[in-house]
Amino acid sequence: MKKIQFTLLCFVAIATLSAQDKPPKTGWKFGGALPAVSYDTDLGFQYGALVKFFNYGNPSVFPDFNDHIYMEASHYTKGSGIFRVMFESNTLIKNIHFTTDLSYLPDKASPFYGFNGYESVYNKDWIDNNLENPPYRTRMFYRYERDQFRFKNDFQGKLLGEHLKWAGGFAFQNFKPNSVDIDKMNNGKDDKLPAVDVMPGLYERYQALNIISSDEAKGGWINTLKAGLMYDTRDNKPNPMKGLWTEVGIETAPSFMGNDRSFSKLYFIHRQYFTLIKNDLAFVYRLGYQTNLSGTAPFFYQSQVITSLLTRATNEGLGGSTTLRGVLKNRVIGNGFLLGNFELRWKPLYFKFLKQDWYLGLNLFYDMGMVTDKIKMPDNLEATFATLYPAEKFSDFFNPGAEKLHQSAGVSIMPVMNQNFVIAIDIGKAFNNQDGNIGFSIGLNYLF
């Protein structure tokens, strides 16, 4: 989406007690806050903030923590936003690591680029309003509206020894997809977007072609159970320098939990960390695989990447700040996928600021991924397309058999306070212009 955007980010880290800067850190401490103000020509003004608190216990377990509270509220004037409360505890339930997440995530212009990666063609000129019409169509061509409610709970406990653990959880999520509200987008603007019935976007065309069924287009509840195994030898959770963290499990949406659509998925994630220079330089990587075991997930759930713990507000892809940095968000969607992330993590600078301990992290990264199990298209797709859109070219939308590896590379700048509050500034470049060009994002925490 072509947009005019500026972002003001201010990091505020204020010690609430004079003793906070004196080691060891004990009890509940203010972990930091990040306010944000931005403007998007389609979504309007954004305003909001996030804040973290940590309980370091007494006696102190710093740099680890007993409990962690994260709260975020940000809102665009035209409806999009993030409203999230997350609580994480190592002590609330004896011998159990517990996280609970309650979120409302309205998105009035969620990206939608079709299915099966490169088999769905991306035409950047169609959304560039600096061009004449044609080739420009509408900035909303690859967008749809999607509101998400999420109540997610995850548990981990020791199974054998210190490192082998069981993992389980349950979640209740509701998705409401719809066409973009063009009237709301046009409110107060001179440069009007065309109505959906005048210029249907890809989402509307997928419904007309029955790639997205009328039942799926209504959205609904996805209530899931999750169970698996985990092996974790990390020396430090916020930014490990050595060890590994591997998990395998199954997530299922059974009918007895009130699901209209039953399905199950297998997920596998392996992360490993190697120290190259003690405390200061590490090579790390993550390999992930996810696929359908039974049934078929509805299209609005296919972008969800299953993991034992959310490190950011969302975990979607492939494509975007949590999977393939620099690749368009949710560009690579299928029934199954393979993911790889490789990073060199360096800490070139340590310093004191606002009576707190800081370091600056710099990462070089390479990301890759592809669809391994494709979403099945209707058998008569090309004939139906020719009937519905006789003036259009099938090859402008679909390229069967074209899927291959999606790749990106870039740099991350990571200001970190007290080892636990991590700001992640990612700049990534896609290798193929079908995946976009340069992606920029600001969030929290190391990717893994």
N, C-alpha and C positions, 0 to 999 in steps of 0.2 A: 504494500500500500504506500503510494507516494504521500509524504506528509511533511509538514513544517513542524519542527519539534525543537524545543530547548528543554534542558533538564537542569535544575538546581538541586544539588545534593550536599547536605551539610552533615558531617558526622559529629555528634555530641556525646562526649564521655565525661560525665561529671560525677565525682566521688561524693556520695551522700554523707559519708562520715570521714573524718580526718584520718581514722585508723585504716581506711580501706587500702591506702597505698603502702601500708607496712606489712610485709610478709610475716607469718603466713596469713592468707586470706581465709576467714572463717565466716560461717553463717551465710545469710542471704545478702547478696551484693547486686547493685545495679550493674548490668552488663554492657549497656550502651543503647543508643537510640539513633535512628536514621530517618530524618524527615525528608520528604521529597515534594517538589512542586514542578509540574511540567504542563506543556500544552501540546495537544494533538489536534490537527485541523479537523479531523472527523470525530474524535471522541470528546473534545473539549478540554477544559482545565482539569488537572489532577492535583489533589491535595491529600495529605495523610502522613502517617509515620508508622514506624515499627519500634519495638522496645524489647529488650531481653533482661532477664534476671537469673542469677545463678545462686544456688545454695552449696557452699563449699564445705559444709559440715563443721563440727567441732569435736575432736581435733580435725584440722584441715586436711582435705584430700586433693587440694589444688596441685596441679592444673586440671585434674579430673573434677567432677562435681557430683553431688548427690541428687540434686533436682535442678530443673531448667524450665523456665516459663518464657514463651515467645508470644508476642501479640502484634498484630499488624492490621491496620485499617487504612486503606487508600481508596479514593473514589474519583472517577471522572464525572464531569457535570452532565454528560449524556448517558450515564448509566453503568459503565464498566467499573470494575473495582476488585479489591481483595479485602476480605474481612475474615481474619483467621486468629484463632487462639490454639496454641499447642503447649501441652505439658508433658515433660519427660522426667522420669524418676528412676533411680536405682535403689531407692529405699522405701517407697510407699508400700510395696508388696514385697515381703521378705524373699530374698534370693531371686527376684524377678526384675528385669528391666522392662519398664512400661512406658508407652507413649500414647497419648490420645490427642486427636486433632479434630477441631470443629471449625469448618470453613464454609463461607458462602462466596462463590467466585462468579459473579456476573460478567459476561464478556459480550459486548454488543457488536464486535467485529472480529470474531475468532477466525484464524486462518484455516482455509480448506483448499488443498491442492489436488484432491482426488486420491486414488488408491494405487498401490504397487509401484511407488517411486517413479522412475523415468518412464514407465508405461503410461503415466499421465503427463501430458505436455504442459509446461509452464510458459506462458507468453507474457513477458514483462511489459511489453508495449501496450498491452490491453489495459493496464492499470496506471499508466503514466499520463496524467492529465496535462503535462507540458507538450504533448504531441497533439496533432490534429485528429479529428474523428472522421474516418478510421486513421490509424489503427487503435487509438484510444477508445475504450468502451466505458468502463466505470472503475473507480478506485476500489469498489466493493466486489469486483468480479470473483475474487478468490477469498471471500469472507462469508460468514454466516453468524447468526446470533446463537450463543450457547450459555445458558445459566447452569451452574453446577452447585449443588449442596453436598457436603462431605462430612461424615462423622466416622472417623477411622481410628481403630485401636489395635495396637501391636504389642506383643509380649515375647520376651526371650528369657530362657532359664538354662542353667547349667545341666548338662546331660552326663558327661564323663569328664572328669578333671576340670581344668580351668578354661579350656579352649573350645571344646565341642559343646554346642548348645542346641536346644530345640527352639523353634520360632513358630509363632501362631498369631492369629488375629482375625478380626472381623471388621466389616465396614458397611455402612449404609450410604449410598450415593444416589442422587437424583439429577438427571440431566434434562434440560429443556431446550432442544434445538429449534431454530426458527430462521426465517429469512431476515436479513438485516432490516431494521426499522429505518427506511430511507427518509421518511418524514422527520424523524428525530435528528438524523444526521444532517439534514438540510436546514434545520432550525437556525436562523440567524446568519445564514451564509448566502453570499451572492453567487458563488460557483456551485450550482445545484447538481446533485447526483441524479441520474435518471432512475425512475421508478423500476422496481423489480419486474413488473409485467411488461415494461418497455424494453429493458435490458436485463434479462435473467442472468444471474451469475452461475458459477459452476455447481453450486449446491442445488439450485432450482433445476438445472439441466440433469443432474444425477437422479433427481426424483422423477422427472419426466421420462427418463430412459429406464426407470425401474432398477437402477443400480442401488439406490436407496429406496427401500419400500415405504409405502405410506404408513405402515405400522412403525417402522424405525423412526420416521420423521416426526412422530409424536413424542419421542423421548420416553422417559420413564425411570423407574428405580432399578439400580443394579446393587443388590445386596450380596456380599461375598464372605466366604470363609477362606482362611489361608493357613497352611501348615507346611513346615519344612525343617531343614537342618542347617546349622551354621557352624563354621569353624573360624575362629577369630583370634589371631595372635598379635594384633596391632599394639604398638607401644604407646600410642597417643591417638585419641579419637578425632579431634579437630583436624590435625595434620600429621598423620603417621609418617615416621621415618624408616620403619622396618616392620616386617611381619606380613601376614596375609589375612584376608577377610573374604571368605567364600560362603555362598548360600545357594541352596537349591530347594525348590518347593513347588507346591501346587495351589493355585487360587481357583475357587469354584463358586459359581452363582447358582445354587440349587433351587429347585422349584419350591421346596418347603419354606424358603425364606421370603416367599411372595414375589419371586421374579417371574416376569412374563416370558423371559428368554433364559434358558438354562445353558450354561457352557462351563468349560474349565480350561485353564491355561497352565502350562509348565513354565517356570522361570529358573534361570541359572545365572549367577553373577559371581565372577572371580576377580578380586582386586589384590594386587601385590605391591609391596613397597621395599625399595632397596636404598640404603644409605650409601652415597658416593663420597660425601664429605660430612663428617660427624656434625650433627645439628643444623647444617647449613644447606646441603644439596642432596636431593633424592631423585631417583627415577621411579615412577609409579605407573601402573597401567590397570585398566579395567576391561574385562571381556564379559559381554552379556549375551544371553540367548533367551528368547521368549517365543512360545508357539502355542497354538490351539491343541488341546487334547480331545475335547468333545464339544459338540454344538458349535455355534458361531456367535461371537460377541457382536452386538449392534455397532454400527459405524461410529457412534459417538463415544464408545468405550475403547475402540481399537488403538487410540493414541496413548492410552494409559500404560506407563512402564511400571511393572510390579517390582517392589523392593520392600525390604524389612523396615525401612525408616525413611521418611521424607526429609531431605536436607534443605529443600526450598519449598516455596508455596505450592508448586506443582511439580510433577514428574512425568513429563509428556515427551513424545517424539515418535519416530526419530526426526531430528531437526529441532534446533533451538538450544537455549542456554544450558539445559540439563542433559543433553545427549550429543548432538552434533553442532558444536558452536560455529556460527558463521553460515550454516545451512538454514534455509527458511524453516520457521517453526512448523512442525507436523508435516513436513514435506514428504516423509517416507513412511507410509502407513500400509500395513498388511496384516495378515493373520499371524505371521511369525517374522522375526527379524534377528539379525546378528549385529552386535555393537562392539566397537573397540575404541578406547581412549588411552592415549599415551602422553605422559607429561614429564618434563624436567622441572622440579620445584626447587627454587633457590631463595635463600633468605640473606640478601646482601646488606641489610641495614637493621640495627637494633637501636632503639632510642626511648627516651622518656617524654611523655606528653600528657598534660593535665594530671600529673602525679600517677600516671599509669604506665605499665610496661607495654611497649609496642615492638613489632618488627614489620618490615616491609617484605612481602613475598613477590617474586617474579616467576612466572611459569611460562614455558614454551610448550604448546600442545599440538598434537595431531589426532584427529578424530575420524572414524570411518564407520560405515554401517550399510546394510542393505536388507531388502525384503527377502526372506527365505521361504515363506509360505504365502502365496498370493491370495488376495480376495478374488473370488470367482466372479467374473463378469457374465451378464446374460448371453446366452448362445447366439441370439439374433441381434447383437448390439449394433453392428455396422448397418444392417438393414433398417433397424428402428431409427437410428440416427439420421439416415438419409431421408426417411419419411418425415420425421419431425423437423429437421433442419436442412432442407434441400439447398439452401444458399450457403451452407457452411461446409468446411472440409473436415472429414473425420480425422485426418492426420494432424489437425491443429489441436485436437483434444486427446487423442489416444495414439500410442506407439507400442503395440503389442510386442513383447519379447525384448524390450529395450532395457529392462532393469539390470543394473550392475552396481558396483561399489560407489557409494557417495563418500566424498572425502572433504576435509577442511583442516586448516591449521591456523594458529594464531598465538596470541600472548594474553596472559592474565596478570593483572596487577592486584595484589592482595594486602591491603592494610589490615593488620591483626592486632587487637588489643587483648592483653592478658591471656593470650593463646586460645581463647574461646570465642571471641567476637570477631568474625572474619567477614570483611567486605570483599566481594569478588567482582572485579571489573574485567569483563571478557571482551576481546576483540578478535573475531575469527573471520577467515576468508575461505569461501567455498571454492573448490577446484573447478567446478563445472557451473557455467552460468544458468543451467537448468535448475540449480539449487539456490540461486540468488547470487549475491556478490559479497558484501561485507556485513557481518552482524555485530552489533554492540549491545551489551547487556550489563546491568548492575544488579547484583543480588547478594546473598549471604552464603557463606560456607564454601569450603573446597568441594569440588564436584563429587569426590568420593574419598 
